[in-house]
């Protein structure tokens, strides 16, 4: 009986709860602390801009920065002349067009612009540029090689990428589609992917004739730039195809111009209607966005995404791992937690593609491996991103730690993608992160070939050893 009395102990409400973890000071929950107020008034050009004007997406688009002169007119005496000259030279050497929204410009710390993580992503400075890796190409992912019709990439068995247009609300320096997105620059003549219904019709016809296709990513460019009627047209055409089960509208917009989700009700209504129609047809329509740094998420962002969430629209995020932007454990952990706070599911973190003109932003594969290990476990699994390498040459997305071989000395990693394409796909760490001796080897084409051949041979040997081990088991 005494034992039974012990088991039937007093209710928890009658005792003091025993906390097995130290109490958390709410002030340390930084992911909930979002920039608020009229922060844009610190920029000289926006000092008299009221909230209603700043939240007008049309005003944001009209006043976007597209050249060094507009940048200088906006920030004025916040930067020294030497920095402005550095930017001007950087503009001429950039493969990407330049377009920065007033919202984004207001989030940059202009007292330390060289080290600001947002400036690094969108405003080039010549003094920080590094030579391109010798194995880099303009379309390193071979999207055009896998395009049966212009602007439609069919690489995976059941998924296709529909590049609906070639413009964006802002232009990222690190864009993997610098071969097409934006206007021509001093260093790149762009492939034209204009938003024309004739071009779209060819894509729709191809998709309808491929019964294995079930999943379409509507990107560009950026689906934020599509008119409301175009969202309706594209969404409904795809939903009406019996084979299509999933549609993703991809956009950088919520990270760089979130007010569109607040003030462009026609666009949001059009997206909502496609989502709701899809749900009735038992088809999934979602929004995929692209936040890279926690400073990109403000109280305006939260308000915009709360409105999307109220409409029942699922939002997922894809980040790009970038040097000096989000390549630290603390930054990536905060980004993941802050996205979760806004009901955005962190989906992927891409190891930076081999893109022209942005070698200063690329990291090593090892950096991704180390950060993923530290991020996993800080929040729920469905809010934990998978770190991937989009394999150069068209191998598709490979989990970062799934390499067949990784030589940290030469910086060469080798991936296989048996469900996508035969052969091996190579990723290369930035040369400036390697030893001085290996950097010298990379200057010689003959040495480059030797390093690549050795890496592939080792990958083959590793595959064979794994196959032998499996057969023994």
Number of C-alpha atoms within 10 A of each C-alpha: 6 7 7 8 9 9 9 9 8 10 7 9 7 7 8 7 8 7 7 6 6 6 7 8 7 9 8 9 12 12 18 18 14 17 15 10 11 14 13 22 15 15 20 14 16 17 12 11 12 12 12 9 11 17 20 16 20 14 14 22 18 10 16 21 22 16 16 19 11 13 20 18 12 20 18 15 12 16 14 11 12 9 15 18 14 16 21 19 16 19 22 16 18 24 28 31 23 22 21 24 21 24 24 21 22 18 22 19 15 18 11 11 17 17 14 16 22 21 22 24 20 20 25 26 23 17 12 14 16 15 13 17 20 13 13 16 16 17 21 21 21 18 20 18 13 17 17 13 17 18 27 28 21 22 19 18 13 15 19 21 20 24 25 28 25 25 22 21 22 25 25 22 24 25 21 20 22 29 24 26 27 25 18 17 17 12 13 18 14 18 18 16 20 18 18 10 14 9 17 22 13 16 23 19 11 16 24 18 12 13 13 13 20 20 22 22 22 25 25 28 29 24 26 24 21 20 13 17 13 18 24 18 15 18 23 16 14 22 23 12 15 11 18 23 18 19 23 23 22 24 24 24 22 23 22 25 27 24 23 21 25 20 16 15 12 13 21 19 16 18 25 20 17 22 25 17 17 22 12 9 13 12 17 21 27 22 21 25 23 21 23 24 24 23 19 22 24 21 15 21 22 19 16 20 22 17 15 20 15 8 16 13 18 17 23 23 23 22 23 24 29 29 19 17 21 21 21 17 17 12 18 23 22 21 23 27 26 25 23 20 13 21 18 23 22 27 21 21 25 22 26 27 27 28 25 25 23 25 25 17 24 23 21 24 25 17 16 25 16 13 20 21 11 15 20 15 12 13 13 10 11 11 21 22 21 19 26 23 25 23 27 24 18 21 25 23 18 18 19 22 17 14 18 20 22 23 15 14 12 23 21 21 26 23 28 22 18 10 10 14 15 10 11 19 21 21 25 25 23 23 22 14 15 17 12 10 10 18 15 12 15 19 13 12 11 10 14 16 12 12 19 17 12 13 22 22 14 17 21 16 14 14 15 12 11 12 11 11 10 9 7 6 5
